[in-house]
Amino acid sequence: MNLQAEIPYGVYWSTPFAKWQGSFADLHAVRFAAHVAREELTRRDIPLESFDAGVLGLSVPQKHSFYGLPWLAGLIGAPQIAGPTISQACATGARSLLAAAQDIGAGQASCTLVVCADRTSNGPHVYYPAMRAPGGTGTAEDWVMDNFGCDPLGNHAMVTTAENVAKRYGFDTAAQHEVVLQRQEQYQAALADDHAFQRRYMTLPFSVPDPAFRKTVARLDGDEGIFPSTAEGLAKLKPVAKEGTVTFGGQTHPADGSTGLVLTTPEKARELSRDPGIAVRLRGFGQTRAELAMMPTAPVPAARAALAQAGVGIADITAIKTHNPFAVNDLVFAREFGVDTGRLNNYGCSLIWGHPQAPTGLRSIVELIEELALRGGGLGLFTGCAAGDTAMAVVIEVADR
């Protein structure tokens, strides 16, 4: 299936991802994403008047984010853009891409700006009034921390879903740590030759602005807060849950950042592309929901659905990227599809560079495009889980035009 929407080659970007309470902790996620998008579009000579629609992906509320995409567009300097704000936890990136593709396919847009941004640091503390409660006392939640720790349907933490899957499939701590070491090695390839792979889509060194976006206060040479793992170091870690298998080394860490791309018609993609000879096409999407508290299994049926819509099988896929908050995710995928874990996540993944939620999957999709370009083209698969035991997947094709 061809969804009649293309990503102009090279017209995408990502900030480095910064550790929780790190260099981006005081930056308003929407304003920061607008600041970055404006600079990246200028760097690529993309006229702001090219856009007639947009999608903002955001899963952690920020002050004034009620105004969503229209506010982001105005901050960028493209006040003609309208569009939705999408929130689907860690599936937000893929969902935002699908929303943009659907608008183009329906004739509602011809050139859409897709921006995903989140700041898990300094998340909002929300108070819900309850005037009829005793004394009029309401309830409150810490948006980020409380939701990491409790799925309201089952009153379980997210790590519990990983333990449930590990138990069902028999994945012990050693198997999970083996995947972690494999992913660390793959990530090193993205850092080789002074971050040559990451520089294909990321501006480095990255200038960190002050909260007023008036001056640069720091520079990042790459992702901040990466935790190097060794076999010896991992072996010393105890599982997070009593009698469990998942250690802190076998899961990702919260982070901050933003990612963006342009989606448009094939004709416009050729015009905006940094290499008009390369076409980046969307071939299929998939969405599924696993049984309660089995979140790491959800990417498997989502991937199958995307492959089916694309009319291809796993053997036809050249490169695979996953959002893997737990090493267990990749172990399940590899077993269910009968592939080696080494086929997944060349050059990095969220298990290593962190988990800012909305932009997480979109960065993986951007890296997938660049890996396919380096391989001379082919089909790529991204799949990843999200809160509520859900997942989304997308099949992308990179080919000579």
C-alpha positions in Angstrom: 0.0 0.0 0.0 1.2 3.5 -0.8 -0.3 6.2 1.4 0.4 8.9 -1.2 2.4 11.0 1.3 6.2 11.2 1.4 8.9 12.6 3.8 11.3 14.8 1.8 14.7 13.1 2.3 16.7 15.0 4.9 13.8 17.3 6.0 13.7 16.0 9.6 15.6 16.6 12.7 15.9 15.7 16.4 17.5 17.4 19.4 19.8 15.3 21.4 17.8 13.7 24.2 18.8 15.0 27.6 18.6 13.1 30.9 15.8 13.7 33.3 16.4 16.9 35.3 19.3 17.6 32.9 20.1 20.4 30.4 16.5 20.8 29.1 14.7 20.5 32.4 13.8 24.2 32.6 12.8 24.6 28.9 9.1 24.8 28.1 8.6 21.8 25.8 6.4 23.6 23.2 8.4 26.8 23.0 11.6 24.7 22.9 10.3 22.6 20.0 9.2 25.7 18.1 12.7 27.3 18.7 14.4 24.2 17.3 11.9 23.7 14.4 12.4 27.3 13.2 16.2 26.9 13.2 16.1 23.5 11.5 13.7 24.7 8.8 15.8 27.7 8.1 18.9 25.6 7.9 17.2 23.5 5.2 15.9 26.5 3.3 12.3 25.4 3.8 9.9 28.4 3.3 7.4 28.6 6.2 4.7 29.5 3.7 5.1 26.0 2.3 2.9 24.6 5.1 -0.8 24.4 5.1 -1.2 22.0 8.1 0.6 20.7 11.1 0.5 18.1 13.9 1.9 18.5 17.4 2.6 15.4 19.5 2.7 16.1 23.2 2.0 13.8 26.1 3.1 15.9 29.2 1.1 19.1 29.5 2.9 22.4 29.6 1.6 25.9 30.5 -0.7 27.1 27.7 -0.4 23.8 25.8 -4.2 23.9 25.6 -3.5 26.0 22.4 -1.4 23.2 21.0 -0.4 23.1 17.4 -1.7 26.6 16.5 0.5 28.1 19.2 3.5 26.1 18.1 2.9 27.3 14.5 2.6 30.9 15.6 5.9 30.7 17.5 7.6 29.3 14.5 6.3 32.1 12.3 3.7 30.1 10.3 0.4 31.4 11.6 -1.5 30.0 8.6 -1.0 26.4 10.0 -3.9 24.6 11.7 -4.1 21.0 13.0 -4.4 18.8 16.0 -2.4 18.1 19.1 -1.9 14.3 19.5 -1.4 12.5 22.8 -0.9 8.8 22.8 2.0 8.3 25.3 5.0 6.7 23.5 2.9 5.9 20.4 2.5 9.7 19.9 5.2 9.9 17.2 3.8 7.2 15.0 0.3 8.4 15.6 1.2 12.0 14.6 2.8 10.7 11.4 -0.4 8.7 10.6 -2.6 11.8 11.3 -0.5 13.9 8.9 -0.7 11.2 6.3 -4.5 10.9 6.6 -4.9 14.6 6.2 -2.8 14.6 3.0 -4.6 11.5 1.7 -8.0 13.1 2.4 -7.0 16.3 0.5 -7.1 18.3 3.7 -3.5 19.3 3.5 -0.6 19.2 1.0 2.4 20.0 3.2 2.3 19.2 6.9 4.8 20.0 9.7 5.0 17.2 12.3 6.6 18.1 15.6 6.8 15.9 18.7 8.0 17.3 22.0 8.0 16.4 25.7 9.6 17.3 28.9 9.4 14.6 31.6 11.5 16.7 33.9 9.6 19.1 36.2 6.3 17.5 35.1 3.1 19.2 36.2 1.5 18.6 39.6 -2.2 18.6 38.9 -5.0 19.3 41.4 -8.6 18.1 40.6 -11.3 20.0 42.5 -14.1 18.0 44.1 -16.5 20.4 45.7 -18.9 17.7 46.9 -16.1 15.7 48.7 -15.8 16.0 52.4 -14.5 19.4 53.1 -14.4 20.1 49.4 -11.0 18.4 49.3 -9.9 17.4 45.8 -7.4 14.9 44.5 -3.9 15.5 43.0 -1.4 13.7 40.9 2.2 14.2 39.7 1.5 13.8 36.0 4.8 12.0 35.2 5.8 10.1 38.3 2.3 8.9 39.3 1.5 7.6 35.8 4.8 5.8 35.5 3.9 4.1 38.8 0.3 3.1 38.3 -1.9 2.0 35.4 -5.4 2.8 36.7 -6.9 -0.2 35.1 -4.8 -2.7 37.0 -3.1 -0.5 39.7 0.3 -1.8 38.5 3.5 0.0 37.6 4.9 -0.2 34.0 7.8 -2.3 35.2 5.2 -4.9 36.3 4.2 -5.4 32.6 7.8 -6.2 31.8 8.0 -8.7 34.7 4.8 -10.3 33.5 6.2 -10.8 30.0 9.5 -12.0 31.3 7.8 -14.7 33.4 5.5 -15.9 30.6 8.3 -16.2 28.1 11.1 -17.3 30.5 13.4 -14.3 29.9 15.8 -14.1 32.8 18.0 -11.2 33.9 21.0 -12.5 32.0 19.1 -12.6 28.7 17.9 -9.1 29.3 21.4 -7.8 30.1 22.8 -9.5 26.9 20.4 -7.3 24.9 21.4 -4.2 26.8 25.1 -4.8 26.0 24.2 -5.4 22.3 22.2 -2.1 22.2 25.1 -0.2 23.8 27.5 -1.5 21.1 25.1 -0.6 18.3 24.7 2.9 19.8 28.5 3.3 19.7 28.3 3.0 15.9 26.2 6.2 15.8 29.0 8.0 17.8 31.8 6.9 15.5 33.7 9.5 13.5 32.5 12.3 15.7 28.8 11.3 15.7 28.8 10.9 11.9 25.5 9.0 11.8 23.7 11.3 14.2 24.9 14.4 12.3 22.9 13.2 9.3 19.8 14.5 11.2 21.0 16.2 14.4 22.7 19.6 14.6 25.9 19.0 16.8 27.2 20.5 18.9 23.7 21.5 20.0 23.2 24.9 21.5 21.1 24.8 24.7 19.1 28.1 25.1 18.1 29.8 28.3 14.4 29.5 29.3 13.7 32.9 27.6 15.3 31.6 24.4 17.6 34.7 24.1 21.0 33.2 24.6 23.0 30.0 24.6 23.8 28.7 28.0 25.4 25.4 27.2 26.4 23.1 24.4 25.8 19.3 24.1 28.1 17.1 22.0 25.3 14.5 21.8 22.7 12.8 24.0 23.0 13.6 27.6 22.7 11.1 30.4 23.7 7.9 28.6 24.6 5.2 31.1 27.4 3.1 29.8 26.9 -0.6 30.8 29.4 -3.4 31.2 28.8 -7.0 31.8 30.4 -6.7 35.2 28.4 -3.6 36.2 25.1 -5.2 35.1 25.8 -8.4 37.0 25.9 -6.4 40.2 22.4 -5.0 39.8 19.5 -6.5 41.6 16.0 -6.6 40.1 13.8 -3.6 40.9 10.9 -5.8 42.0 11.3 -8.4 44.7 11.8 -11.8 43.1 11.7 -10.1 39.7 14.1 -10.1 36.7 14.2 -6.5 35.4 17.0 -4.3 36.7 17.5 -0.6 36.3 20.1 -1.6 33.6 17.5 -3.5 31.7 15.1 -0.5 31.2 15.3 3.0 29.8 15.4 6.3 31.6 13.1 9.4 31.4 14.4 12.2 29.2 13.5 15.5 27.4 13.7 16.5 23.8 11.9 17.2 20.5 11.9 15.7 17.0 10.3 17.0 13.8 9.7 16.2 10.1 7.8 17.3 7.1 5.2 15.1 5.3 3.9 16.2 1.9 2.8 15.1 -1.5 5.3 13.2 -3.8 5.6 16.3 -6.0 6.3 18.6 -3.1 8.7 16.1 -1.5 10.9 16.1 -4.6 11.0 19.9 -4.5 11.9 20.1 -0.8 14.2 17.1 -0.5 17.9 17.5 0.2 18.4 14.7 -2.4 15.5 14.7 -5.0 16.7 11.3 -6.2 15.6 9.6 -2.9 12.0 8.9 -2.1 10.8 8.2 1.4 7.3 6.6 1.3 4.9 5.4 3.9 3.7 1.9 3.2 1.6 0.8 6.1 0.6 1.4 9.7 -0.6 -0.9 12.5 -2.2 -0.4 15.9 -3.0 -3.0 18.5 -3.7 -3.6 22.2 -2.4 -6.4 24.2 -4.0 -8.0 27.3 -3.9 -6.1 30.5 -0.4 -5.6 32.0 1.4 -7.2 29.0 2.6 -4.0 27.4 5.9 -5.3 25.9 4.0 -7.8 23.8 1.9 -5.2 22.0 4.5 -4.2 19.4 4.4 -7.6 17.9 0.8 -7.6 16.6 1.1 -3.9 15.7 4.1 -4.8 13.5 2.2 -7.7 11.9 -0.7 -5.3 11.1 1.7 -2.7 9.5 3.4 -5.4 7.5 0.0 -6.8 6.3 -1.1 -3.3 5.2 2.2 -2.9 3.4 1.8 -6.3 1.7 5.2 -7.5 2.9 6.6 -10.0 5.4 9.4 -9.7 8.0 11.8 -11.3 5.5 11.3 -8.3 3.2 12.4 -5.8 5.9 15.9 -4.4 5.6 16.1 -2.6 9.0 14.0 -2.7 12.2 13.6 -0.1 14.9 11.8 -0.6 18.2 10.8 1.6 21.1 12.1 -0.6 23.8 11.5 0.8 27.3 12.6 -2.6 28.5 15.0 -5.1 27.1 12.2 -7.6 27.3 10.5 -5.8 24.4 13.2 -6.9 22.0 13.4 -10.4 23.3 9.6 -10.9 22.7 9.8 -9.4 19.2 12.8 -11.5 18.2 11.2 -14.7 19.4 7.8 -14.0 17.9 9.3 -13.1 14.5 12.1 -15.7 14.6 14.8 -13.1 14.1 18.1 -12.5 15.9 18.0 -9.6 18.4 21.0 -8.2 16.5 18.8 -7.3 13.5 17.0 -4.7 15.7 18.1 -1.1 16.5 21.3 -0.5 14.7 22.8 2.9 15.7 20.7 3.2 18.8 17.2 3.1 20.4 15.2 4.4 23.3 16.6 1.7 25.7 19.9 3.6 25.4 19.2 7.3 24.6 16.1 7.7 26.8 12.4 8.1 26.9 10.9 11.6 26.4 7.6 9.9 25.3 6.1 11.9 22.3 9.4 12.4 20.3 10.8 8.9 21.1 9.2 7.0 18.3 9.6 9.8 15.8 13.4 9.9 16.4 13.5 6.1 15.8 11.6 6.6 12.5 14.1 9.3 11.5 17.0 7.0 12.3 15.3 4.2 10.4 15.2 6.4 7.3 18.9 7.2 7.5 19.9 3.6 8.1 17.9 2.6 5.0 19.6 5.4 3.0 23.1 4.2 4.1 22.1 0.7 3.0 21.1 1.9 -0.5 17.3 1.7 0.2 14.8 -0.9 1.2 11.9 -1.4 3.6 12.1 -0.4 7.3 9.8 -1.3 10.2 9.3 0.7 13.4 7.2 -0.6 16.2 6.8 0.4 19.8 4.6 0.0 22.9 2.7 2.7 24.8 0.8 3.1 28.0 -2.3 1.1 28.3 -0.8 -2.0 26.7 -1.0 -0.5 23.2 1.4 -0.2 20.3 1.8 1.4 16.9 4.0 0.4 14.0 4.8 1.8 10.6 6.5 0.4 7.5 8.6 2.9 5.5 10.3 2.5 2.1 13.4 4.4 1.0 14.0 4.0 -2.7 15.4 5.7 -5.8 12.8 8.0 -7.2 
